[in-house]
Amino acid sequence: MIIVLVGPPGSGKGTQAKVLCQSLGIPHLSTGDMLRAAKKAGTLEPALVALMDSGGLLPDAVVVGLVGARIAEADCQRGFLLDGFPRTVPQAEGLETVLARRATPLDVVVQLDVPDSLLEERLVHRRADKRTGQIYHLVYNPPPPDADLEHRADDRPEAVRERLAKYASMTAALLPFYEGRGLLRRVDGAGKPEAVLAQVLAVLPKR
């Protein structure tokens, strides 16, 4: 099964992707991980590395090329889940082209819907332990007393609102694109992780 999982920052997309992939026995493909691996391996041009480091978005053709190379690997032959890609219609069209070459069309696009107010609460109260990198939440998953906590800049209120606005702007055309192809399934992502997972599994095509 080939799945695209879509959701704004704080929607629980990473958590759902991990559990879903374990359940289905398919790899979890994150474009963020791919880009970091390409940077570490030295396969990205210096100008693209500089663009990444400055927080800029890489050209669609570069990201599509990375994804195309990754899904050609042996572990993706039985399917995979894409997390963080596509984010734009040109990327979605590029993915269609890549999948058409291997005659394996996309099965479903699952969107996790969460109100902005809840997304802000989830993100603003996150803290990271500087020693271990472990992420905690002051309300839902409090840190131990000895944790050395850091409130990351992109989890501060003004940054969170900017991230959510940027996400909404970027994906505004993407969801109608997939809806028009009959692939989009929307799931309420506001509940507990296990309840959200049950909803996601329920909207997947039956095999």
Secondary structure, DSSP 8 states (H G I E B T S, - for coil): -EEEEE--TTSSHHHHHHHHHHHHT--EEEHHHHHHHHHHHT-S-HHHHHHHHTT----HHHHHHHHHHHHTSGGGTT-EEEES---SHHHHHHHHHHHHHTT----EEEEEE--HHHHHHHHHTEEEETTT--EEETTTB---TT--EE--GGGSHHHHHHHHHHHHHHHTTHHHHHHHTT-EEEEE-SS-HHHHHHHHHHHS---
